[in-house]
């Protein structure tokens, strides 16, 4: 299987990913909506699901100059799981690149994702 490329909305921050309600921790509505949107995009684009070792490359066009790439990657990789790969344990290599989104930044924030089979260098 060759690489896949996706352009997606910038994910919500991992800081709002989890919510607690009376001692019960759950994934926030915002995170669930993002995952559903990513899932539908994968279906529309007929994206295959990798089953072996993979690498993930993300070009993040951030809505703010202080956006946390680690938070972005975590929410993004969770949203892609089950649609582009079975489990994030398949990752052998991850690259994250920060870019400033064009103004207005919030409107133009996005992630460009490349997923491909991992081949040992």
Secondary structure, 3 states (H helix, E strand, C coil): CCCEEEEEECCCCHHHCEEEECCEEEECHHHHHHHHHHHHHHHHCCCCCECCCEEEEEEEEECCCCCCHHHHHHHHHHHHECCCECCHHHEEEEEEEEEECCCCHHHHCEEEEEEEECCCC
